[in-house]
Amino acid sequence: MEFFDFKRRLVSNIKDACEKTCLMYDLNFSDLNLEEKAILENTTNLDFGDYTTNVAMVIAQKYGVNPVEIGQKISDHLKKSADLRSIVKSIDVVRPGFINIILKEKILLDSTNEILDVNQFKQKLVSLQTNKQILVEHTSPNTNKSLHIGHLRNNLLGMTVIRLLRAIGNDVISDCLYNDRGIHISKAMWGYLKNGHLKEPWRELIVYWHTHKNEWPTPQLLNLKPDHFIENFYKIGVESEDNEVFMKEMREMLVAWEEGDTLVRDLWKMLNNWVYEGFAITYKLIDSIHDNNWYESEFYKDAKKTVDTGLKKGVFRRLEGGAVLTNLSTFNLPDCIVQRSDGTSMYFTQDIYLTRLKIKKFPCDEYIWVVGPEQQLHLKQVFAVCKQLGISKDANLTHLWYGYVFLKNQGKMSSRKGTVVSIDSLVEESAKKALELINKSATNKEEIHFDNKEKIAEKIGLSAIKYAILKVDKYKDIYFDWDEALNIKGNCGPYIQYTFTRCFSVLNKKGLEPRGKIIVKSEMEKAEKDLLRSLYKLPEVIILAAESYSPHYLTQFIYEISQKYNSFYEECKIIGSDSESFRIFLTEATSTVLKFGLEILGIETVERM
């Protein structure tokens, strides 16, 4: 009995029972518009059952009838269903009208057993969807500094959503936009060129630099990661922007770049390449991949074509001063300027043009932008104009936004104030703290060689960071706390890894043997029952997390599984007990569920802690 089959049958039978009940009371069933997701839900407390439905209360509210009475009639119809006899153990109606359903242990066993065959389980998950084509843009940094903790939340959300969508059978492409031009880039270029040469005019200096590059520092020379190296010079530019002469030079460099000045372009390429080298190191560190990259410098000029197209179609109109505007009142959005009065383009038109490029290169059913909350209005307007111009056609354009990230006891991060925390420093600090944790908690320190201990610490540290970010509802702000992230007994990555390690230790001691028929005692221990009645839910959690773009549902699930397994481990003897085979089965299932869940989250398991 597959999980996907019995869940479908439960929903189908509930709808059928509702229709029969409505007929008995001369009520119009078709007017209810019951959504499948709302028909059957998990109970928040296993004491109430495995599933619950509030359809009786929906009917009662709609037609003014007694919900408990309606619930009892629906329950009676369900109990008469021959289709449910092999699935359902009991059905109860409780005030104010909930219908609670308890499944038979055999169904729980069969469904959990299916998860143990990981490859087959993955294939069943994949078969759920109609293989939608989806493009997800995430990270998309500026090329003048290192990736920081804000980029990390963006990246982890994007990568995890991609893995979730792929897990349920979608064909997903990830892409990234590099903002590699503009005044922010000129500040880094100016800072690098003028470092130690503040009094020299930049135009003379860049000619000298071109033939004397060895007189300028390099990341290798200063033993700095390339993107951090460039960030230092960007800070010099930022610190100098209050000086009118210096700011004028930065603007001149930008104009020279836009006019194609070969010396300025040469400097720009060198600095950008260093940044990309640094980004590549960080991406590898956090296991991030982009299938396709866009570079603003390659299409920003062509973005002006968007304005011409809009004017020709009558979607845009030119104002008296020369600026171009589009009316978005039909979308309940404020009107938007798409071109300045001096004829220069805006980021707005560049985003519209890039959307056109994306749709042309990667025809998809849906396009997702993982971008911060400050861009909500901007992207709503971009999507609206794409509809006005016929760019998006039938494709869905989705803004997947998320909350801010703060370090505990620290205010909002600021590049100007130097309070931005880079991903690299965060990961380095996490490994250091994880190593301290290992040294304090390891029971057999002499068996853990130093090299191995460091590798384990890196995995634990990364899990602490990734889990701490992904466990929070995407729309909520995060206040990152090291003590919470590395609390081995709390809701954190290392706790999940520790539980997996505990399972691995049990299975390693026993040695895995071919599974025969799993025999369950007529009366299971409560800890056994609680664990069994949770493990089988993995597929529905994956589906929920994927369809809502919300990884926190998965973190919540594997945390609950870890809690239940550790309670089971403490209360029930496993090896050498009368129920050894069943308890080994529960241990193997827990191990499989945790490993699969952690893989989706981009977290590695460890076999020893």
C-alpha positions as CSV (number, residue, x, y, z in Angstrom):
1,M,0.0,0.0,0.0
2,E,1.7,3.2,-1.1
3,F,1.5,6.3,0.9
4,F,0.4,8.3,-2.2
5,D,-2.4,5.8,-2.8
6,F,-4.0,5.6,0.7
7,K,-3.9,9.4,1.1
8,R,-5.7,9.8,-2.2
9,R,-8.3,7.2,-1.1
10,L,-8.9,8.9,2.2
11,V,-9.5,12.2,0.5
12,S,-11.8,10.6,-2.1
13,N,-13.8,8.8,0.5
14,I,-14.2,11.9,2.7
15,K,-15.6,13.9,-0.3
16,D,-17.9,11.0,-1.1
17,A,-19.2,10.9,2.5
18,C,-19.7,14.6,2.5
19,E,-21.7,14.4,-0.7
20,K,-23.9,11.6,0.7
21,T,-24.5,13.6,3.9
22,C,-25.4,16.7,2.0
23,L,-27.9,14.7,0.0
24,M,-29.5,13.4,3.3
25,Y,-30.0,17.0,4.5
26,D,-31.0,18.3,1.0
27,L,-27.9,20.5,0.9
28,N,-26.0,21.5,-2.2
29,F,-22.6,19.8,-2.1
30,S,-21.2,21.4,-5.2
31,D,-21.4,24.9,-3.6
32,L,-18.9,23.9,-0.9
33,N,-15.9,24.0,-3.2
34,L,-13.8,21.8,-0.9
35,E,-10.1,22.1,-1.6
36,E,-8.2,18.8,-1.5
37,K,-5.5,20.3,0.8
38,A,-8.1,21.4,3.3
39,I,-10.0,18.2,3.4
40,L,-7.4,16.1,5.2
41,E,-4.8,17.5,7.6
42,N,-2.3,16.0,10.0
43,T,-3.3,16.3,13.7
44,T,-1.1,18.5,15.8
45,N,-1.3,15.9,18.6
46,L,-1.0,12.1,17.8
47,D,-3.4,11.4,20.8
48,F,-6.2,12.7,18.5
49,G,-5.3,10.5,15.6
50,D,-3.1,10.5,12.5
51,Y,-5.4,12.8,10.4
52,T,-8.3,15.1,11.0
53,T,-10.8,16.9,8.9
54,N,-13.1,19.9,9.6
55,V,-15.4,19.3,6.6
56,A,-18.4,18.9,9.0
57,M,-17.8,22.4,10.4
58,V,-17.4,23.8,6.8
59,I,-20.8,22.3,5.9
60,A,-22.3,23.5,9.2
61,Q,-21.1,27.1,8.8
62,K,-22.3,27.2,5.2
63,Y,-25.8,25.9,5.8
64,G,-26.4,26.6,9.5
65,V,-26.7,23.0,10.7
66,N,-25.2,21.2,13.7
67,P,-21.5,20.4,13.0
68,V,-21.3,17.4,15.4
69,E,-24.4,15.9,14.0
70,I,-23.1,16.4,10.4
71,G,-19.7,15.0,11.5
72,Q,-21.3,11.9,12.9
73,K,-23.2,11.3,9.6
74,I,-20.0,11.7,7.6
75,S,-18.2,9.4,10.0
76,D,-20.9,6.7,9.6
77,H,-20.5,6.8,5.8
78,L,-16.8,6.5,6.2
79,K,-17.1,3.5,8.5
80,K,-19.3,1.8,5.9
81,S,-16.7,2.2,3.1
82,A,-15.2,-1.1,2.1
83,D,-12.4,0.8,0.5
84,L,-11.2,2.1,3.9
85,R,-11.4,-1.1,5.9
86,S,-7.8,-2.0,5.1
87,I,-6.6,1.5,5.9
88,V,-8.5,2.9,8.9
89,K,-8.4,1.6,12.4
90,S,-10.9,4.0,14.0
91,I,-12.9,7.2,13.2
92,D,-14.1,9.5,16.0
93,V,-16.1,12.8,16.0
94,V,-15.1,15.4,18.6
95,R,-16.5,18.8,19.4
96,P,-16.9,21.2,17.8
97,G,-17.1,18.9,14.8
98,F,-13.6,17.5,14.0
99,I,-13.5,14.0,12.5
100,N,-10.3,12.3,13.7
101,I,-8.9,9.3,11.9
102,I,-6.4,6.7,13.2
103,L,-4.6,4.5,10.6
104,K,-4.0,0.8,10.9
105,E,-0.4,-0.2,12.0
106,K,0.0,-2.2,8.8
107,I,-0.5,0.9,6.7
108,L,2.1,2.8,8.7
109,L,4.5,-0.1,8.4
110,D,4.0,-0.5,4.7
111,S,4.3,3.2,4.0
112,T,7.5,3.5,6.1
113,N,8.9,0.4,4.5
114,E,8.5,2.0,1.1
115,I,10.7,4.9,2.2
116,L,13.6,2.5,3.0
117,D,14.0,1.8,-0.7
118,V,15.4,5.2,-1.3
119,N,15.8,5.0,-5.1
120,Q,12.3,3.7,-5.6
121,F,10.9,6.3,-3.1
122,K,12.6,9.1,-5.1
123,Q,11.1,7.8,-8.3
124,K,7.6,7.8,-6.8
125,L,8.1,11.4,-5.6
126,V,9.3,12.4,-9.1
127,S,6.2,10.8,-10.7
128,L,3.9,13.1,-8.7
129,Q,4.3,16.2,-10.9
130,T,3.7,16.9,-14.6
131,N,7.4,17.8,-15.0
132,K,7.0,21.5,-15.0
133,Q,9.8,23.6,-16.3
134,I,10.9,26.2,-13.7
135,L,13.7,28.8,-13.6
136,V,14.9,30.0,-10.2
137,E,17.2,33.1,-9.9
138,H,19.0,33.3,-6.6
139,T,22.0,35.0,-4.9
140,S,22.7,37.6,-7.7
141,P,25.4,39.7,-6.0
142,N,27.2,42.9,-6.9
143,T,30.8,42.2,-8.0
144,N,32.5,44.7,-5.7
145,K,32.6,42.8,-2.4
146,S,32.4,39.4,-0.8
147,L,29.1,37.4,-0.3
148,H,27.6,38.2,3.1
149,I,25.1,36.6,5.4
150,G,22.2,38.2,3.6
151,H,23.3,36.5,0.3
152,L,23.6,33.3,2.3
153,R,19.9,33.3,3.2
154,N,19.0,34.0,-0.4
155,N,21.3,31.3,-1.6
156,L,20.2,28.6,0.9
157,L,16.5,29.4,0.2
158,G,17.0,29.3,-3.5
159,M,19.1,26.1,-3.6
160,T,16.8,24.3,-1.2
161,V,13.7,25.2,-3.1
162,I,15.4,24.0,-6.3
163,R,16.1,20.6,-4.6
164,L,12.6,20.4,-3.3
165,L,11.1,21.1,-6.7
166,R,13.3,18.6,-8.4
167,A,12.5,16.0,-5.8
168,I,8.8,16.1,-6.8
169,G,9.5,15.8,-10.5
170,N,10.1,19.3,-11.9
171,D,12.8,20.3,-14.3
172,V,14.5,23.2,-12.6
173,I,17.2,25.5,-13.9
174,S,19.1,27.9,-11.5
175,D,20.4,31.2,-12.7
176,C,22.2,34.2,-11.3
177,L,22.5,37.9,-12.3
178,Y,25.8,39.5,-11.6
179,N,25.5,43.3,-11.2
180,D,28.9,44.0,-12.6
181,R,28.5,47.6,-13.7
182,G,27.5,50.9,-12.2
183,I,28.8,53.5,-9.7
184,H,29.3,50.8,-7.0
185,I,31.8,49.0,-9.3
186,S,33.5,52.3,-10.2
187,K,34.1,53.0,-6.5
188,A,36.0,49.7,-6.2
189,M,38.0,50.4,-9.4
190,W,38.8,53.9,-8.2
191,G,39.8,52.7,-4.7
192,Y,42.2,50.1,-6.3
193,L,43.7,52.5,-8.8
194,K,44.1,55.5,-6.4
195,N,45.3,53.5,-3.4
196,G,48.6,55.3,-2.5
197,H,48.1,57.7,-5.4
198,L,45.3,60.0,-4.2
199,K,46.9,63.2,-5.5
200,E,47.4,61.9,-9.1
201,P,44.6,62.5,-11.6
202,W,42.9,59.2,-12.4
203,R,43.3,59.5,-16.2
204,E,47.1,59.9,-16.0
205,L,47.3,57.2,-13.4
206,I,45.4,54.5,-15.3
207,V,47.8,55.0,-18.3
208,Y,50.7,54.4,-15.9
209,W,49.0,51.4,-14.3
210,H,48.5,49.8,-17.7
211,T,52.3,49.5,-18.2
212,H,53.2,49.1,-14.5
213,K,50.6,46.7,-13.1
214,N,53.2,44.9,-11.0
215,E,53.4,48.0,-8.8
216,W,49.8,47.5,-7.7
217,P,48.9,44.8,-5.1
218,T,47.2,41.5,-5.9
219,P,45.2,39.1,-3.8
220,Q,48.1,36.6,-3.9
221,L,50.6,39.2,-2.8
222,L,48.5,40.2,0.2
223,N,47.4,36.6,0.9
224,L,43.8,37.6,0.7
225,K,40.8,35.8,-0.7
226,P,40.2,37.7,-4.0
227,D,36.7,39.0,-3.3
228,H,37.7,40.2,0.1
229,F,40.7,41.9,-1.5
230,I,38.4,43.9,-3.9
231,E,36.0,44.7,-1.0
232,N,38.8,46.5,0.8
233,F,39.2,48.9,-2.2
234,Y,35.5,49.3,-2.5
235,K,35.5,50.5,1.1
236,I,38.2,53.0,0.2
237,G,35.9,54.3,-2.6
238,V,32.9,54.5,-0.2
239,E,35.0,56.3,2.4
240,S,36.1,58.8,-0.2
241,E,32.7,59.6,-1.8
242,D,32.1,62.6,0.4
243,N,35.0,64.3,-1.3
244,E,33.5,66.1,-4.3
245,V,36.7,65.8,-6.4
246,F,37.0,62.0,-5.7
247,M,33.3,61.4,-6.4
248,K,33.6,63.3,-9.7
249,E,36.5,61.0,-10.7
250,M,34.4,57.9,-9.8
251,R,31.6,59.2,-12.1
252,E,34.1,60.0,-14.8
253,M,35.4,56.4,-14.6
254,L,31.8,55.1,-15.0
255,V,31.2,57.3,-18.1
256,A,34.6,56.1,-19.5
257,W,33.6,52.5,-18.9
258,E,30.2,53.0,-20.6
259,E,32.0,54.6,-23.6
260,G,34.2,51.6,-23.9
261,D,37.5,53.1,-22.8
262,T,39.9,50.2,-23.2
263,L,42.1,51.0,-20.2
264,V,39.1,51.3,-17.9
265,R,37.6,48.1,-19.3
266,D,41.0,46.4,-18.7
267,L,41.0,47.4,-15.1
268,W,37.3,46.4,-14.7
269,K,37.9,42.9,-16.1
270,M,40.8,42.3,-13.9
271,L,39.0,43.3,-10.7
272,N,35.8,41.4,-11.7
273,N,37.7,38.2,-12.5
274,W,39.2,38.3,-9.0
275,V,35.8,38.7,-7.5
276,Y,34.5,35.7,-9.5
277,E,37.4,33.6,-8.2
278,G,36.4,34.5,-4.7
279,F,32.8,33.8,-5.3
280,A,33.6,30.4,-6.8
281,I,35.4,29.4,-3.5
282,T,32.5,30.5,-1.4
283,Y,30.0,28.7,-3.7
284,K,31.9,25.5,-3.4
285,L,32.1,25.9,0.4
286,I,28.3,26.1,0.8
287,D,27.6,23.6,-2.1
288,S,25.9,26.2,-4.4
289,I,25.5,25.8,-8.1
290,H,24.2,28.0,-10.9
291,D,23.3,26.5,-14.2
292,N,23.4,29.8,-16.0
293,N,24.8,33.3,-15.3
294,W,23.7,36.7,-16.6
295,Y,25.9,39.7,-16.6
296,E,24.4,43.2,-16.5
297,S,27.2,44.6,-18.6
298,E,26.2,42.4,-21.5
299,F,22.7,43.6,-21.9
300,Y,22.1,46.9,-20.2
301,K,22.4,49.0,-23.4
302,D,19.9,46.8,-25.2
303,A,17.5,47.3,-22.3
304,K,16.5,50.6,-23.9
305,K,14.8,48.7,-26.6
306,T,12.1,47.9,-24.0
307,V,11.1,51.6,-23.9
308,D,10.9,51.8,-27.7
309,T,8.7,48.7,-27.8
310,G,6.4,50.1,-25.1
311,L,6.0,53.4,-26.9
312,K,5.3,51.7,-30.2
313,K,2.6,49.5,-28.6
314,G,1.1,52.5,-26.8
315,V,1.7,50.9,-23.4
316,F,4.2,53.7,-22.4
317,R,3.8,57.4,-22.9
318,R,6.3,60.2,-23.0
319,L,5.8,63.0,-20.5
320,E,6.3,66.7,-21.3
321,G,9.7,66.8,-19.7
322,G,10.9,63.8,-21.8
323,A,10.6,61.0,-19.2
324,V,8.6,57.9,-20.2
325,L,5.9,56.5,-17.9
326,T,3.6,53.4,-17.8
327,N,0.2,53.4,-16.3
328,L,-0.3,50.4,-13.9
329,S,-3.7,51.4,-12.4
330,T,-5.3,48.2,-13.9
331,F,-2.9,46.2,-11.7
332,N,-3.7,48.4,-8.7
333,L,0.0,49.5,-8.7
334,P,1.5,53.0,-8.8
335,D,2.5,54.3,-12.2
336,C,6.2,53.8,-13.0
337,I,8.9,55.9,-14.8
338,V,10.7,53.5,-17.2
339,Q,13.1,56.1,-18.7
340,R,14.5,59.3,-17.2
341,S,14.0,62.7,-18.8
342,D,17.7,62.7,-20.0
343,G,17.1,59.4,-21.9
344,T,19.1,57.2,-19.6
345,S,17.7,53.8,-18.7
346,M,16.8,52.5,-15.3
347,Y,17.2,49.2,-13.5
348,F,13.5,48.8,-14.0
349,T,13.9,48.5,-17.8
350,Q,16.9,46.3,-17.4
351,D,14.9,43.8,-15.3
352,I,12.1,43.8,-17.9
353,Y,14.6,43.2,-20.7
354,L,16.4,40.4,-18.7
355,T,13.0,38.7,-18.2
356,R,12.5,38.8,-22.0
357,L,16.0,37.2,-22.4
358,K,15.2,34.5,-19.8
359,I,11.9,33.5,-21.4
360,K,13.5,33.4,-24.8
361,K,16.5,31.3,-23.7
362,F,14.7,29.1,-21.2
363,P,11.0,28.6,-22.0
364,C,9.4,27.7,-18.7
365,D,6.1,27.4,-16.9
366,E,7.3,29.5,-14.0
367,Y,10.1,31.9,-13.3
368,I,11.0,32.5,-9.7
369,W,13.1,35.4,-8.4
370,V,14.6,34.9,-4.9
371,V,15.0,38.5,-3.9
372,G,14.8,40.5,-0.6
373,P,11.6,42.1,0.6
374,E,12.7,45.6,-0.3
375,Q,12.1,44.7,-4.0
376,Q,8.4,43.7,-3.6
377,L,6.8,46.8,-5.2
378,H,9.6,46.9,-7.9
379,L,9.1,43.3,-9.0
380,K,5.3,43.6,-8.9
381,Q,5.7,46.5,-11.3
382,V,8.2,44.6,-13.5
383,F,5.8,41.7,-13.7
384,A,2.9,44.0,-14.6
385,V,4.8,45.6,-17.4
386,C,5.9,42.2,-18.7
387,K,2.2,41.4,-19.0
388,Q,1.5,44.7,-20.7
389,L,4.2,44.1,-23.3
390,G,3.2,40.4,-23.8
391,I,6.6,39.2,-22.6
392,S,5.5,36.8,-19.9
393,K,2.6,35.3,-21.9
394,D,1.2,32.3,-20.0
395,A,4.2,31.9,-17.7
396,N,4.0,32.6,-14.0
397,L,6.4,35.2,-12.6
398,T,6.9,34.8,-8.9
399,H,8.8,36.9,-6.3
400,L,10.1,34.6,-3.6
401,W,11.0,37.1,-0.9
402,Y,12.4,36.5,2.6
403,G,13.1,38.3,5.9
404,Y,16.3,39.9,7.0
405,V,19.2,38.3,8.9
406,F,20.6,39.8,12.0
407,L,23.3,38.6,14.4
408,K,22.0,38.4,17.9
409,N,22.8,41.6,19.9
410,Q,23.8,43.4,16.7
411,G,21.7,45.8,14.7
412,K,21.1,45.8,11.0
413,M,24.3,45.1,9.0
414,S,25.9,48.0,7.1
415,S,28.7,48.0,4.6
416,R,29.5,51.6,5.4
417,K,29.8,50.8,9.1
418,G,31.8,47.7,8.5
419,T,29.2,45.5,10.3
420,V,28.5,43.1,7.4
421,V,29.4,39.5,8.2
422,S,30.8,37.6,5.2
423,I,29.8,34.0,4.5
424,D,33.5,33.0,4.6
425,S,34.0,34.4,8.1
426,L,30.7,32.9,9.3
427,V,31.7,29.4,8.0
428,E,35.2,29.7,9.5
429,E,33.8,30.7,12.9
430,S,31.2,27.9,12.7
431,A,34.0,25.3,12.2
432,K,36.0,26.7,15.1
433,K,33.0,26.6,17.4
434,A,32.0,23.1,16.3
435,L,35.5,21.8,17.0
436,E,35.2,23.2,20.5
437,L,31.9,21.3,20.8
438,I,33.5,18.1,19.6
439,N,36.3,18.4,22.1
440,K,33.9,19.0,25.0
441,S,31.4,16.3,24.1
442,A,33.4,13.4,22.5
443,T,33.4,10.4,24.7
444,N,36.2,8.6,22.8
445,K,38.5,11.5,21.9
446,E,41.5,9.2,21.5
447,E,39.6,7.4,18.6
448,I,39.0,10.6,16.7
449,H,42.2,11.7,14.8
450,F,42.8,15.4,14.6
451,D,42.4,15.6,10.8
452,N,39.2,13.7,10.9
453,K,38.0,15.8,13.8
454,E,38.5,19.0,11.8
455,K,36.5,17.6,8.8
456,I,33.7,16.6,11.1
457,A,33.8,20.1,12.7
458,E,33.4,21.7,9.2
459,K,30.3,19.6,8.5
460,I,28.8,20.3,11.9
461,G,29.5,24.0,11.6
462,L,27.9,24.2,8.2
463,S,24.9,22.3,9.3
464,A,24.5,24.7,12.2
465,I,24.5,27.7,9.9
466,K,22.3,26.2,7.1
467,Y,19.7,24.7,9.5
468,A,19.5,27.9,11.6
469,I,18.6,29.8,8.5
470,L,16.3,27.3,6.8
471,K,14.3,26.4,10.0
472,V,12.8,29.9,10.1
473,D,9.7,30.7,8.0
474,K,11.0,32.4,4.9
475,Y,9.0,35.6,5.6
476,K,10.3,36.1,9.2
477,D,13.5,37.8,10.2
478,I,16.3,35.7,11.6
479,Y,18.3,36.6,14.7
480,F,21.3,34.3,14.4
481,D,22.5,33.0,17.7
482,W,25.6,30.8,17.9
483,D,24.5,29.2,21.2
484,E,21.2,28.2,19.7
485,A,22.7,27.1,16.4
486,L,25.1,24.7,18.1
487,N,23.0,23.5,21.0
488,I,23.3,19.8,20.6
489,K,20.1,19.2,22.5
490,G,18.0,21.9,20.7
491,N,16.4,22.5,17.3
492,C,19.6,22.8,15.3
493,G,21.5,21.1,12.6
494,P,24.0,19.4,14.9
495,Y,21.2,17.8,16.9
496,I,19.8,16.2,13.7
497,Q,23.3,15.1,12.7
498,Y,23.7,13.6,16.2
499,T,20.5,11.7,15.9
500,F,21.6,10.3,12.5
501,T,24.9,9.3,14.1
502,R,23.1,7.5,16.9
503,C,21.1,5.6,14.3
504,F,24.3,4.8,12.4
505,S,25.9,3.5,15.6
506,V,23.0,1.1,16.3
507,L,22.9,-0.2,12.8
508,N,26.7,-0.5,12.6
509,K,26.8,-2.6,15.8
510,K,24.0,-4.9,14.7
511,G,25.0,-5.1,11.0
512,L,22.3,-4.7,8.4
513,E,20.6,-8.0,7.3
514,P,18.0,-8.6,4.6
515,R,14.7,-7.5,6.0
516,G,12.1,-10.2,6.3
517,K,8.5,-9.7,7.4
518,I,8.4,-7.1,10.1
519,I,6.5,-8.5,13.1
520,V,5.0,-6.0,15.5
521,K,3.8,-6.8,19.0
522,S,0.1,-6.5,19.5
523,E,0.7,-3.6,21.9
524,M,3.6,-1.3,21.0
525,E,5.4,0.9,23.4
526,K,4.2,4.6,23.2
527,A,7.6,5.7,22.0
528,E,7.6,3.1,19.2
529,K,4.1,4.0,18.2
530,D,4.8,7.8,18.1
531,L,7.9,7.3,15.9
532,L,6.1,4.9,13.5
533,R,3.1,7.3,13.2
534,S,5.5,10.1,12.1
535,L,8.1,8.5,9.8
536,Y,5.6,7.7,7.0
537,K,4.8,11.4,6.6
538,L,8.0,12.2,4.8
539,P,6.5,12.4,1.3
540,E,3.7,14.7,2.2
541,V,6.2,17.0,4.0
542,I,8.4,17.1,0.9
543,I,5.4,18.0,-1.2
544,L,4.2,20.7,1.2
545,A,7.6,22.3,1.5
546,A,8.1,22.2,-2.3
547,E,4.7,23.5,-3.3
548,S,4.9,26.4,-0.8
549,Y,8.6,27.1,-1.4
550,S,9.0,26.7,2.4
551,P,12.0,24.6,3.6
552,H,11.0,25.2,7.3
553,Y,8.3,22.5,7.0
554,L,11.0,20.0,6.3
555,T,13.3,21.2,9.1
556,Q,10.4,21.0,11.5
557,F,9.6,17.5,10.4
558,I,13.1,16.1,10.8
559,Y,13.5,17.8,14.2
560,E,10.3,16.1,15.4
561,I,11.5,12.8,14.0
562,S,14.8,13.3,15.9
563,Q,13.0,14.0,19.1
564,K,10.8,11.0,18.8
565,Y,13.7,8.7,17.9
566,N,15.8,9.9,20.8
567,S,12.8,9.3,23.2
568,F,12.4,5.8,21.7
569,Y,16.2,5.2,22.0
570,E,16.1,6.2,25.7
571,E,13.0,4.2,26.6
572,C,13.3,1.1,24.5
573,K,16.1,-1.4,24.4
574,I,17.0,-2.1,20.8
575,I,19.7,-4.8,20.3
576,G,18.9,-8.0,22.2
577,S,15.2,-7.1,22.9
578,D,12.2,-9.3,22.0
579,S,11.3,-6.6,19.5
580,E,14.8,-6.3,18.1
581,S,13.9,-6.6,14.4
582,F,11.1,-4.1,14.6
583,R,13.2,-1.6,16.5
584,I,16.1,-2.0,14.1
585,F,13.5,-1.3,11.4
586,L,12.5,1.9,13.1
587,T,16.1,2.9,13.5
588,E,16.9,2.2,9.8
589,A,13.8,4.1,8.8
590,T,14.8,7.1,11.0
591,S,18.3,7.0,9.5
592,T,16.9,7.0,6.0
593,V,14.4,9.8,6.6
594,L,17.0,12.1,8.3
595,K,19.6,11.5,5.6
596,F,17.1,12.2,2.8
597,G,15.8,15.4,4.6
598,L,19.3,16.7,5.3
599,E,20.3,16.1,1.7
600,I,17.4,18.2,0.5
601,L,18.6,20.9,2.9
602,G,22.1,20.7,1.6
603,I,23.5,19.3,4.9
604,E,25.9,16.5,5.1
605,T,25.5,13.6,7.6
606,V,28.4,12.5,9.8
607,E,28.9,9.0,11.1
608,R,30.7,10.1,14.3
609,M,30.3,13.1,16.6
